[in-house]
Amino acid sequence: MRASGREPWEEFLALDDILGGIGDGAEPRPAHQASFPVHV
């Protein structure tokens, strides 16, 4: 609370919104990454 001036639960809600946005776009990422060859 000291760093931002907000309550801890408010910080968790903000983090949840950020992570939710990242997760919402996660579905097509593995297919995109799989389209590149793997060099061993």
Jmol script that loads the backbone (N, CA, C; Angstrom):
load data "model"
ATOM      1  N   MET A   1       0.826  -1.193   0.000  1.00  0.00           N
ATOM      2  CA  MET A   1       0.000   0.000   0.000  1.00  0.00           C
ATOM      3  C   MET A   1       0.869   1.254   0.000  1.00  0.00           C
ATOM      4  N   ARG A   2       2.020   1.172   0.574  1.00  0.00           N
ATOM      5  CA  ARG A   2       2.856   2.372   0.651  1.00  0.00           C
ATOM      6  C   ARG A   2       3.348   2.830  -0.712  1.00  0.00           C
ATOM      7  N   ALA A   3       3.665   1.918  -1.606  1.00  0.00           N
ATOM      8  CA  ALA A   3       4.238   2.294  -2.896  1.00  0.00           C
ATOM      9  C   ALA A   3       3.204   2.959  -3.800  1.00  0.00           C
ATOM     10  N   SER A   4       1.991   2.439  -3.834  1.00  0.00           N
ATOM     11  CA  SER A   4       0.994   2.961  -4.768  1.00  0.00           C
ATOM     12  C   SER A   4      -0.089   3.794  -4.087  1.00  0.00           C
ATOM     13  N   GLY A   5      -0.240   3.622  -2.791  1.00  0.00           N
ATOM     14  CA  GLY A   5      -1.306   4.322  -2.090  1.00  0.00           C
ATOM     15  C   GLY A   5      -2.642   3.610  -2.174  1.00  0.00           C
ATOM     16  N   ARG A   6      -2.655   2.436  -2.827  1.00  0.00           N
ATOM     17  CA  ARG A   6      -3.894   1.665  -2.942  1.00  0.00           C
ATOM     18  C   ARG A   6      -3.852   0.467  -2.011  1.00  0.00           C
ATOM     19  N   GLU A   7      -5.012  -0.083  -1.735  1.00  0.00           N
ATOM     20  CA  GLU A   7      -5.117  -1.279  -0.902  1.00  0.00           C
ATOM     21  C   GLU A   7      -4.569  -2.482  -1.664  1.00  0.00           C
ATOM     22  N   PRO A   8      -4.050  -3.478  -0.933  1.00  0.00           N
ATOM     23  CA  PRO A   8      -3.515  -4.665  -1.619  1.00  0.00           C
ATOM     24  C   PRO A   8      -4.525  -5.344  -2.547  1.00  0.00           C
ATOM     25  N   TRP A   9      -5.789  -5.428  -2.134  1.00  0.00           N
ATOM     26  CA  TRP A   9      -6.775  -6.084  -2.986  1.00  0.00           C
ATOM     27  C   TRP A   9      -6.992  -5.308  -4.281  1.00  0.00           C
ATOM     28  N   GLU A  10      -6.821  -3.995  -4.259  1.00  0.00           N
ATOM     29  CA  GLU A  10      -6.945  -3.208  -5.485  1.00  0.00           C
ATOM     30  C   GLU A  10      -5.795  -3.526  -6.449  1.00  0.00           C
ATOM     31  N   GLU A  11      -4.621  -3.758  -5.883  1.00  0.00           N
ATOM     32  CA  GLU A  11      -3.475  -4.129  -6.710  1.00  0.00           C
ATOM     33  C   GLU A  11      -3.699  -5.494  -7.350  1.00  0.00           C
ATOM     34  N   PHE A  12      -4.246  -6.439  -6.587  1.00  0.00           N
ATOM     35  CA  PHE A  12      -4.524  -7.756  -7.135  1.00  0.00           C
ATOM     36  C   PHE A  12      -5.571  -7.687  -8.247  1.00  0.00           C
ATOM     37  N   LEU A  13      -6.578  -6.846  -8.094  1.00  0.00           N
ATOM     38  CA  LEU A  13      -7.574  -6.690  -9.153  1.00  0.00           C
ATOM     39  C   LEU A  13      -6.957  -6.106 -10.420  1.00  0.00           C
ATOM     40  N   ALA A  14      -6.073  -5.137 -10.260  1.00  0.00           N
ATOM     41  CA  ALA A  14      -5.397  -4.549 -11.415  1.00  0.00           C
ATOM     42  C   ALA A  14      -4.516  -5.591 -12.098  1.00  0.00           C
ATOM     43  N   LEU A  15      -3.784  -6.379 -11.312  1.00  0.00           N
ATOM     44  CA  LEU A  15      -2.947  -7.432 -11.865  1.00  0.00           C
ATOM     45  C   LEU A  15      -3.795  -8.474 -12.584  1.00  0.00           C
ATOM     46  N   ASP A  16      -4.934  -8.827 -12.004  1.00  0.00           N
ATOM     47  CA  ASP A  16      -5.836  -9.791 -12.626  1.00  0.00           C
ATOM     48  C   ASP A  16      -6.318  -9.290 -13.988  1.00  0.00           C
ATOM     49  N   ASP A  17      -6.618  -8.013 -14.094  1.00  0.00           N
ATOM     50  CA  ASP A  17      -7.029  -7.435 -15.373  1.00  0.00           C
ATOM     51  C   ASP A  17      -5.909  -7.538 -16.407  1.00  0.00           C
ATOM     52  N   ILE A  18      -4.690  -7.242 -15.996  1.00  0.00           N
ATOM     53  CA  ILE A  18      -3.541  -7.313 -16.907  1.00  0.00           C
ATOM     54  C   ILE A  18      -3.311  -8.748 -17.374  1.00  0.00           C
ATOM     55  N   LEU A  19      -3.277  -9.671 -16.425  1.00  0.00           N
ATOM     56  CA  LEU A  19      -3.030 -11.069 -16.764  1.00  0.00           C
ATOM     57  C   LEU A  19      -4.178 -11.665 -17.569  1.00  0.00           C
ATOM     58  N   GLY A  20      -5.398 -11.224 -17.291  1.00  0.00           N
ATOM     59  CA  GLY A  20      -6.547 -11.679 -18.075  1.00  0.00           C
ATOM     60  C   GLY A  20      -6.432 -11.249 -19.527  1.00  0.00           C
ATOM     61  N   GLY A  21      -5.967 -10.034 -19.755  1.00  0.00           N
ATOM     62  CA  GLY A  21      -5.775  -9.550 -21.120  1.00  0.00           C
ATOM     63  C   GLY A  21      -4.708 -10.342 -21.860  1.00  0.00           C
ATOM     64  N   ILE A  22      -3.650 -10.704 -21.154  1.00  0.00           N
ATOM     65  CA  ILE A  22      -2.599 -11.527 -21.760  1.00  0.00           C
ATOM     66  C   ILE A  22      -3.148 -12.918 -22.078  1.00  0.00           C
ATOM     67  N   GLY A  23      -3.884 -13.476 -21.142  1.00  0.00           N
ATOM     68  CA  GLY A  23      -4.441 -14.814 -21.335  1.00  0.00           C
ATOM     69  C   GLY A  23      -5.492 -14.879 -22.427  1.00  0.00           C
ATOM     70  N   ASP A  24      -6.229 -13.810 -22.614  1.00  0.00           N
ATOM     71  CA  ASP A  24      -7.264 -13.793 -23.650  1.00  0.00           C
ATOM     72  C   ASP A  24      -6.679 -13.978 -25.046  1.00  0.00           C
ATOM     73  N   GLY A  25      -5.463 -13.516 -25.261  1.00  0.00           N
ATOM     74  CA  GLY A  25      -4.843 -13.643 -26.571  1.00  0.00           C
ATOM     75  C   GLY A  25      -3.919 -14.838 -26.694  1.00  0.00           C
ATOM     76  N   ALA A  26      -3.952 -15.754 -25.742  1.00  0.00           N
ATOM     77  CA  ALA A  26      -2.996 -16.858 -25.708  1.00  0.00           C
ATOM     78  C   ALA A  26      -3.334 -17.995 -26.664  1.00  0.00           C
ATOM     79  N   GLU A  27      -4.557 -18.162 -27.037  1.00  0.00           N
ATOM     80  CA  GLU A  27      -4.976 -19.313 -27.845  1.00  0.00           C
ATOM     81  C   GLU A  27      -4.183 -19.448 -29.153  1.00  0.00           C
ATOM     82  N   PRO A  28      -4.028 -18.414 -29.961  1.00  0.00           N
ATOM     83  CA  PRO A  28      -3.326 -18.597 -31.237  1.00  0.00           C
ATOM     84  C   PRO A  28      -1.795 -18.619 -31.130  1.00  0.00           C
ATOM     85  N   ARG A  29      -1.233 -18.277 -29.988  1.00  0.00           N
ATOM     86  CA  ARG A  29       0.226 -18.192 -29.881  1.00  0.00           C
ATOM     87  C   ARG A  29       0.949 -19.509 -30.132  1.00  0.00           C
ATOM     88  N   PRO A  30       0.533 -20.639 -29.545  1.00  0.00           N
ATOM     89  CA  PRO A  30       1.260 -21.891 -29.808  1.00  0.00           C
ATOM     90  C   PRO A  30       1.240 -22.278 -31.291  1.00  0.00           C
ATOM     91  N   ALA A  31       0.139 -22.067 -31.969  1.00  0.00           N
ATOM     92  CA  ALA A  31       0.074 -22.392 -33.394  1.00  0.00           C
ATOM     93  C   ALA A  31       1.036 -21.512 -34.183  1.00  0.00           C
ATOM     94  N   HIS A  32       1.117 -20.245 -33.830  1.00  0.00           N
ATOM     95  CA  HIS A  32       2.041 -19.341 -34.513  1.00  0.00           C
ATOM     96  C   HIS A  32       3.485 -19.777 -34.269  1.00  0.00           C
ATOM     97  N   GLN A  33       3.804 -20.100 -33.037  1.00  0.00           N
ATOM     98  CA  GLN A  33       5.166 -20.513 -32.721  1.00  0.00           C
ATOM     99  C   GLN A  33       5.511 -21.844 -33.373  1.00  0.00           C
ATOM    100  N   ALA A  34       4.532 -22.732 -33.503  1.00  0.00           N
ATOM    101  CA  ALA A  34       4.766 -24.036 -34.122  1.00  0.00           C
ATOM    102  C   ALA A  34       4.997 -23.912 -35.624  1.00  0.00           C
ATOM    103  N   SER A  35       4.653 -22.784 -36.219  1.00  0.00           N
ATOM    104  CA  SER A  35       4.837 -22.625 -37.659  1.00  0.00           C
ATOM    105  C   SER A  35       6.308 -22.376 -38.018  1.00  0.00           C
ATOM    106  N   PHE A  36       7.163 -22.172 -37.029  1.00  0.00           N
ATOM    107  CA  PHE A  36       8.589 -21.959 -37.276  1.00  0.00           C
ATOM    108  C   PHE A  36       9.343 -23.283 -37.058  1.00  0.00           C
ATOM    109  N   PRO A  37      10.305 -23.573 -37.927  1.00  0.00           N
ATOM    110  CA  PRO A  37      11.048 -24.842 -37.770  1.00  0.00           C
ATOM    111  C   PRO A  37      11.913 -24.828 -36.519  1.00  0.00           C
ATOM    112  N   VAL A  38      12.121 -26.017 -35.992  1.00  0.00           N
ATOM    113  CA  VAL A  38      12.980 -26.188 -34.820  1.00  0.00           C
ATOM    114  C   VAL A  38      14.299 -26.764 -35.303  1.00  0.00           C
ATOM    115  N   HIS A  39      15.378 -26.080 -35.003  1.00  0.00           N
ATOM    116  CA  HIS A  39      16.715 -26.553 -35.394  1.00  0.00           C
ATOM    117  C   HIS A  39      17.400 -27.139 -34.168  1.00  0.00           C
ATOM    118  N   VAL A  40      17.712 -28.391 -34.272  1.00  0.00           N
ATOM    119  CA  VAL A  40      18.338 -29.084 -33.131  1.00  0.00           C
ATOM    120  C   VAL A  40      19.799 -29.308 -33.406  1.00  0.00           C
TER     121      VAL A  40
END
end "model"
wireframe off; spacefill off
backbone 0.3
color backbone group
